[in-house]
Amino acid sequence: MPKLFIVAFIVVVLANMCGVIADDKESPPFKITTKRDNDKVEVKIEKDQAIFLVHSPNGISQAVIERVNEKWPEVIVLKLYLTGLESFRVSNGKVTVDASVSSHNDKQRVRLWRDGKEDAPLDIKSPYWMEIGMVGDDGKPLKTIPLKNGHFQIQLPKACFEDNPKSITINWIDFYR
């Protein structure tokens, strides 16, 4: 009987060392603080990608996302469940990138600029460029604002994470708040 106990003990120790037995109380990879109590930010981790689902009933708010792990995932995607996007901002403490999505069917529907220089718009060649799409709940692209049953999808620029900041701050304003 003691031999069986020793073997079982060794198996458990080795399994823990190899990461086979998961800790149910694994800490989340991000600490998220929102400006308003009714804002909700969920996180989905998929391989080397973090997807943040942002729900903001008031349509105007902010969230601070702080990494708990040693570094940020390779790809950071935001899904903003808003009806319009009058203003969006992401800041890592050193660099700020702003964006606006026109509610009209303009030639230049999305505008981006850096560090408050709205008169110097970014183009697709900029390392701070962000693709901003409008996606329906069915996964298909949307073309009209206000969005109904959809979200704005933004892949944050890798340049914002080059210095591995401890946190980023995002701000948003919905046209239709």
N, C-alpha and C positions, 0 to 999 in steps of 0.2 A: 504493500500500500504506500509506503513512503516514497518508493521509486516512482510510482505513478504521479504522486503529488509534485515531486521534483521535476519530472518531465513536463507536466502541465504548467508549472511555474516558468520553466525555461521557454516554452512555446509562447506564453503570454508576454514575457519580457522581450523576446526576439520580435514578436509581431508588433509590439509598441515601438521598438527601435526602428523597424522597417516602415512604420507608418501604416500598417495594415489595419490596426484598430483605430478608428477615428474618434476624436474627442467630440462629444455631443455639444460641448460648450465652446466650440471654435469661435474665436472672435471675428467680427465682421471686418473686411478689409478697408472700410471707410467709416469715418465719423461724419455725419451730416447734420448741420444745424441750419434750420430754416428761419426766416424772419417772422413768419406768421405761423400760428399754431395749426391752422387748417391746411397748410401746404403739406404735401406728401411727396417724398422722393424714395423710390424703390431702386434697388441695385440688382442687376443680373450680371453674373460673371460667366463668360463663355471663353474658355481657353485664355488667350492673352488680350481679351477685350472686356471692358466694363461698360455696361449700358445703364444709364440713369433715366428712369421714367419719372418725370416731374409733373405733378398735378397741382394746379394753383387756382382754387375757386375764385379768388379776388382778381387774378390776372396780372397783378403787379407785386413782385416780391424779389427775394434773394435767397440763395443757399450757399453755405460754405461747405466745401467737400474737402475733408482732410484725409490723406492716406494714412493708414495704420501700418501697412507693410513697408518694406525697405524702399520700394520704387513703384511707380505708376505702371499700370498695364500698358501694353504697346498701343492699344487703340481705346480712345474714350469717346463714347457716343451719348448724346443727350436726346431724349424724346420729350419734347415740351407739349403737353396736352393743353393747348390754347386755341382760340379761334382766329387770332391774328398775332403778328409779331412786330409791333411798332418799334421795339427796341430790345436788343439782346447784348449782353456784355459778359466777357470772361476775363478774369485777371488772375495772374499768378503772383502779384505783389511787385513785379518788375515791369511786366508788359500787360497792356490792356488792349483787347480787341473788341470792337463794337460792330454790330450788324443791325440792319433794318430790312424788313421785307415789305415791299409796297403792297397795299391792298388793291391797287389798280393793275391792270394788265400792261404794265410798262415794259419797254425794251429792257431796262435795267431793273428787274424786279428785286434783286438782292443787292444791297450796298454794304460794303465792309470797309472799316478804317481802323487805324492803330493809334493808340496813345492820344486820343482826343482830336486827332487831325482829320476831321470830317472832310475837309477840302482836298485831302490827298488819299483818295480811295485805293484800296488794295485790289490787285488783280490776281488771276489764277496762278501766276508765277510766284507770288509772295509765299514765303514759308508760313505765314500767318493766315492764309486763305482758309476759309471754312466752307464746305459744301453744306448748303441748307436746302433740304427738300421738304415737301409737303406730302405726307403719306396717310392714306386712309386706313381704317381699322382692318380692311381686307388686304393690306400690304401694297395696294396699287397707288401710283402717284395721283395727287389731287392738283387741280389747277386753279380753283377759285377760293377766294377768301371772302367771308369767314369760313374757316374749316368746320365741317360738320363730320363727326365721327372720324377724327384723325388727329395727327400731331405734326409738329415741325421736327425734323430729324437733323441733327447737327453733329458732324464728326469734328471734334476739337482738333486744332492744329498741333502736330507733334512738337513744333517749335515752342509751344507754351510749356512743355514738360522737359525741355533739354537740361535745365539745371536741377531737375527733380525737386520742384518746390514741395514744401510740406502740405500746402493746401492751395485750392483755387476757389475763387468766388464767382458765382454766376448771378446775373441780374436779368430780369425780363419784365416787359410791359406788353400786355395784350391790347390791341386796338379797341377791342370790344369788352372792356372790363366793366 
